[in-house]
Amino acid sequence: MLSVIVILSIGVVAHAQTPSATPALTPSLEKDFFKNFLKDQKAIWTAPFHLDRDDAKWLVPGSIGTMALITTDRMTGDEIAEFDGPRNASRIISYSGSTYGVGLMAGTFYVVGRKTHNSRARETGILSAEAILDSVVVVTALKGITARGRPHSGIDRSEFFDGRRSFPSGHSIQAWSAATIVANEYHSHPLVQVAAYGIASAVSVARFTGGNHYLSDVLVGSALGYGIGQYLYRAHHRVSTHATMSGAEEDIADSRYPFIAPRFNHRTHEYGATLTWSF
């Protein structure tokens, strides 16, 4: 029980810890990447020492739910193993949460952002890459500590401290950490948020239906990924895309709808309109 509380507290406090806003663009996120990564790791691993009463509303039910799933994991895992139908589809969907899959997504955002001078896309790529790296370190350590048997590992399946690497799900933590960054960056675009979280959810479900993980594996992996993504966005997000705009203008530029404003000059007899639509 204690180990479950420690693991879940990483996600809870990573979500709760919110450093002060970072000054815009000085220095760049690229230059600060590894320095920020080290700060992330310190915040994540010291999270259990920063719990407070407000965290209990997430930690207590989360711990109880995780323990309930762990207790029934072998039964649910054996049940899903009897169905071969979802295996191929699950394997294909799982690629989206692999290191290659999420890495490609982060790289695409960054390259497109650099090529088109889109600060938001560029930041999405950088923070997604940082979230993935943080997730890999966290999940690798936790897998080594818990050493849980996978559903297909024979008589010792689902057992902890058995030299295996099932708990938590690496695909789930990576998919959710990257999805949370994308959803926060494009918070004014519900369809982007639905797509990001939808893909992450599909990856988590696929890891179970594909017989790679137990339900508790994907639940904890998803929770940790979400917490890491929330922490990174709040710690390192920089409002730089519209730094020279007023508050009202920035709201307009961030709108998911186009904004049309009239423009006219009596002296030169020029009349027209401007269209602003940023996403």
VOGUVEX-325531 format. One line per 8 residues: for each residue z, y negated, x of C-alpha. Coordinates in nm, 2 decimals. Each point is the difference from the previous one (the first is absolute). Example, Ala and Ser with C-alpha at 12.3 -4.5 7.8 and 13.67 -1.06 7.14 Angstrom:
2
0.78:0.45:1.23 ~ -0.07:-0.34:0.14 .
REM end
This chain:
279
0.00:0.00:0.00 ~ 0.09:-0.24:0.28 ~ -0.34:0.05:0.17 ~ -0.18:-0.08:-0.33 ~ 0.20:-0.33:-0.04 ~ -0.08:-0.11:0.35 ~ -0.37:0.07:-0.05 ~ -0.02:-0.18:-0.33 .
0.20:-0.29:0.13 ~ -0.29:-0.07:0.24 ~ -0.23:-0.07:-0.29 ~ 0.26:-0.19:-0.20 ~ 0.11:-0.24:0.28 ~ -0.34:-0.04:0.14 ~ -0.10:-0.13:-0.34 ~ 0.31:-0.22:-0.02 .
0.00:-0.15:0.35 ~ -0.21:-0.31:-0.02 ~ -0.02:-0.21:0.32 ~ -0.07:-0.37:-0.02 ~ -0.36:-0.12:-0.04 ~ -0.21:0.01:0.32 ~ -0.17:-0.32:0.11 ~ -0.38:0.01:-0.07 .
-0.23:0.14:0.26 ~ 0.22:-0.07:0.31 ~ -0.03:0.23:0.17 ~ -0.26:0.23:-0.17 ~ 0.10:0.33:-0.16 ~ -0.22:0.18:0.25 ~ 0.20:-0.14:0.29 ~ 0.33:0.07:-0.18 .
-0.10:0.35:-0.11 ~ 0.20:0.21:0.24 ~ 0.30:-0.24:0.00 ~ 0.00:0.01:-0.38 ~ -0.03:0.38:0.02 ~ 0.32:0.02:0.21 ~ 0.18:-0.23:-0.25 ~ -0.12:0.22:-0.28 .
0.14:0.31:0.16 ~ 0.34:-0.16:0.06 ~ 0.02:-0.12:-0.36 ~ -0.10:0.34:-0.14 ~ 0.24:0.21:0.21 ~ 0.29:-0.23:-0.04 ~ -0.06:-0.02:-0.38 ~ 0.29:0.24:-0.09 .
0.25:-0.25:0.16 ~ -0.12:-0.29:-0.22 ~ 0.06:0.16:-0.34 ~ 0.18:-0.21:-0.27 ~ 0.10:0.05:-0.36 ~ -0.34:-0.11:-0.14 ~ -0.17:0.28:0.19 ~ 0.21:0.26:-0.18 .
-0.21:-0.04:-0.32 ~ -0.29:0.15:0.19 ~ 0.18:0.22:0.25 ~ 0.22:0.20:-0.23 ~ -0.27:0.10:-0.26 ~ -0.25:0.06:0.28 ~ 0.24:0.23:0.19 ~ 0.09:0.19:-0.31 .
-0.37:0.04:-0.10 ~ -0.09:0.11:0.35 ~ 0.28:0.26:0.01 ~ -0.11:0.13:-0.34 ~ -0.36:0.04:0.12 ~ 0.12:0.17:0.33 ~ 0.20:0.25:-0.21 ~ -0.31:0.09:-0.21 .
-0.26:-0.04:0.27 ~ -0.05:0.37:0.07 ~ -0.05:0.08:-0.36 ~ -0.25:-0.28:-0.07 ~ -0.18:0.07:0.33 ~ -0.04:0.36:-0.09 ~ -0.13:-0.09:-0.34 ~ -0.27:-0.23:0.12 .
-0.10:0.25:0.27 ~ -0.12:0.23:-0.28 ~ -0.28:-0.24:-0.09 ~ -0.29:-0.01:0.24 ~ -0.20:-0.25:-0.22 ~ 0.14:-0.33:0.14 ~ -0.02:0.11:0.37 ~ -0.34:-0.13:0.09 .
0.04:-0.33:-0.20 ~ 0.34:-0.05:0.15 ~ -0.13:0.05:0.35 ~ -0.27:-0.26:-0.05 ~ 0.24:-0.25:-0.15 ~ 0.24:0.05:0.28 ~ -0.25:-0.14:0.25 ~ 0.07:-0.34:-0.14 .
0.36:0.02:0.13 ~ -0.07:0.15:0.34 ~ 0.04:-0.21:0.31 ~ -0.38:-0.02:0.02 ~ -0.04:-0.10:-0.36 ~ 0.26:-0.28:-0.01 ~ -0.10:-0.11:0.36 ~ -0.36:-0.04:-0.12 .
0.11:-0.21:-0.29 ~ 0.21:-0.23:0.22 ~ -0.28:-0.03:0.25 ~ -0.25:-0.09:-0.27 ~ 0.22:-0.27:-0.14 ~ 0.05:-0.15:0.34 ~ -0.36:0.01:0.11 ~ -0.13:-0.14:-0.33 .
0.27:-0.27:0.02 ~ -0.10:-0.10:0.35 ~ -0.37:0.00:-0.07 ~ 0.03:-0.20:-0.32 ~ 0.29:-0.22:0.12 ~ 0.21:0.13:-0.29 ~ 0.36:-0.04:0.11 ~ 0.14:0.21:-0.28 .
-0.22:0.30:0.08 ~ 0.07:-0.04:0.37 ~ 0.38:-0.01:-0.06 ~ -0.03:0.30:-0.24 ~ -0.16:0.20:0.28 ~ 0.26:-0.10:0.26 ~ 0.30:0.06:-0.22 ~ -0.14:0.33:-0.13 .
-0.05:0.12:0.35 ~ 0.35:-0.10:0.09 ~ 0.14:0.17:-0.31 ~ -0.19:0.32:0.08 ~ 0.13:0.00:0.36 ~ 0.36:-0.06:-0.13 ~ -0.05:0.29:-0.25 ~ -0.12:0.24:0.26 .
0.30:-0.06:0.23 ~ 0.24:0.03:-0.29 ~ -0.15:0.31:-0.16 ~ -0.04:0.17:0.34 ~ 0.37:-0.05:0.08 ~ 0.12:0.11:-0.35 ~ -0.22:0.31:0.01 ~ 0.15:0.10:0.33 .
0.36:-0.06:-0.12 ~ -0.03:0.18:-0.34 ~ -0.24:0.28:0.13 ~ -0.07:0.12:-0.35 ~ -0.22:0.30:-0.08 ~ -0.33:-0.07:-0.19 ~ -0.09:0.18:-0.32 ~ -0.22:0.25:0.18 .
0.24:0.08:0.28 ~ 0.12:0.33:-0.14 ~ 0.35:0.12:-0.07 ~ 0.15:-0.31:0.16 ~ -0.20:-0.24:-0.21 ~ 0.18:-0.32:-0.12 ~ 0.29:0.07:0.24 ~ 0.11:-0.29:0.22 .
0.07:0.02:0.38 ~ -0.25:0.28:0.03 ~ -0.23:-0.15:0.26 ~ -0.28:-0.11:-0.25 ~ -0.13:-0.34:-0.10 ~ -0.01:-0.04:-0.38 ~ 0.26:-0.27:-0.08 ~ -0.10:-0.27:-0.07 .
-0.38:-0.02:-0.07 ~ -0.19:-0.18:0.27 ~ -0.30:-0.06:-0.22 ~ 0.22:-0.15:-0.27 ~ 0.18:-0.24:0.22 ~ -0.32:-0.12:0.17 ~ -0.19:-0.05:-0.33 ~ 0.29:-0.18:-0.17 .
0.08:-0.23:0.30 ~ -0.37:-0.11:0.02 ~ -0.04:-0.02:-0.38 ~ 0.31:-0.23:-0.03 ~ -0.14:-0.24:0.26 ~ -0.34:-0.02:-0.19 ~ 0.17:-0.04:-0.33 ~ 0.22:-0.28:0.13 .
-0.28:-0.18:0.17 ~ -0.21:0.00:-0.31 ~ 0.29:-0.05:-0.24 ~ -0.21:-0.22:-0.23 ~ -0.26:0.28:-0.06 ~ 0.15:0.27:-0.22 ~ -0.31:0.23:0.04 ~ 0.06:0.00:0.38 .
0.36:0.08:-0.05 ~ -0.08:0.28:-0.25 ~ -0.26:0.15:0.24 ~ 0.23:-0.02:0.30 ~ 0.30:0.16:-0.17 ~ -0.22:0.24:-0.19 ~ -0.15:0.14:0.32 ~ 0.34:0.03:0.16 .
0.13:0.18:-0.30 ~ -0.30:0.24:0.00 ~ 0.06:0.08:0.36 ~ 0.37:0.08:-0.06 ~ -0.08:0.22:-0.30 ~ -0.28:0.17:0.20 ~ 0.24:0.10:0.28 ~ 0.20:0.19:-0.26 .
-0.28:0.15:-0.20 ~ -0.17:0.10:0.32 ~ 0.30:0.20:0.11 ~ 0.07:-0.21:0.31 ~ 0.34:-0.15:-0.11 ~ 0.27:0.02:-0.26 ~ 0.07:-0.26:-0.26 ~ 0.30:-0.13:0.19 .
-0.21:-0.04:0.31 ~ -0.26:-0.22:-0.17 ~ 0.27:-0.20:-0.19 ~ 0.19:-0.09:0.31 ~ -0.32:-0.07:0.19 ~ -0.13:-0.22:-0.27 ~ 0.33:-0.19:-0.03 ~ 0.02:-0.06:0.38 .
-0.36:-0.11:0.01 ~ 0.05:-0.25:-0.28 ~ 0.32:-0.14:0.17 ~ -0.17:-0.03:0.33 ~ -0.30:-0.18:-0.15 ~ 0.22:-0.24:-0.19 ~ 0.21:-0.08:0.31 ~ -0.31:-0.06:0.22 .
-0.16:-0.23:-0.26 ~ 0.31:-0.21:-0.05 ~ 0.08:-0.01:0.37 ~ -0.35:-0.08:0.14 ~ -0.22:-0.15:-0.28 ~ -0.13:-0.34:0.10 ~ -0.13:-0.24:-0.26 ~ -0.28:-0.13:0.21 .
-0.32:0.04:-0.20 ~ 0.05:-0.32:-0.19 ~ 0.25:-0.17:0.24 ~ -0.15:-0.35:-0.05 ~ 0.00:0.02:-0.38 ~ 0.25:-0.14:-0.24 ~ 0.21:0.25:-0.21 ~ -0.23:-0.05:-0.30 .
-0.31:0.04:0.20 ~ 0.13:0.32:0.16 ~ 0.08:0.14:-0.34 ~ -0.35:-0.07:-0.11 ~ -0.15:0.16:0.32 ~ 0.22:0.31:-0.05 ~ -0.10:0.04:-0.36 ~ -0.20:0.31:-0.10 .
-0.21:-0.23:-0.22 ~ -0.27:-0.25:0.12 ~ 0.11:-0.37:-0.01 ~ -0.26:-0.27:-0.08 ~ 0.07:-0.36:0.07 ~ -0.23:-0.30:-0.07 ~ -0.10:-0.22:0.30 ~ -0.16:-0.35:-0.04 .
-0.06:-0.31:0.21 ~ -0.08:-0.32:-0.19 ~ -0.13:-0.18:0.31 ~ -0.25:0.26:0.09 ~ -0.07:0.12:-0.35 ~ 0.08:0.36:0.10 ~ 0.13:0.23:-0.27 ~ 0.07:0.37:0.00 .
0.27:0.26:0.01 ~ 0.17:0.23:0.26 ~ 0.07:0.37:-0.05 ~ 0.31:0.14:0.17 ~ 0.07:0.38:-0.02 ~ 0.21:0.17:0.27 ~ 0.11:0.36:0.00 .
REM end
